[in-house]
Amino acid sequence: MQMEERLAKIFKALAHPIRVKIVEKLSEGEKCVCELLEFVEYSQPNLSQHLKILKEAGIIEHRKIGQNIHYRIKNDIIKNILFGAKDLILQIHEFERM
């Protein structure tokens, strides 16, 4: 897979508000599915589908601890991308207000 295709896959995975919300929550640290369910207020199958997309894009990874599956951000650079995008939005909004 070409670099551009990989990059597009990451941005496509982050192009859904619920997945952005999941990544934001995981930026606080590793979370089990039960914690994510409370946070996003979606059904477990729906959450699993979003987690699968993030995992396939290489954004998150998981590990099993006992009966629970825990997810975490695979690379801290993802946090930088997310928070950088938020900063960009704030700057654009500030510029538009001028």
Secondary structure, DSSP 4 states (H G I P E B T S, - for coil): --HHHHHHHHHHHTSSHHHHHHHHHHTTS-EEHHHHHHHH---HHHHHHHHHHHHHTTSEEEEEETTEEEEEES-THHHHHHHHHHHHHHHHHHHHH-
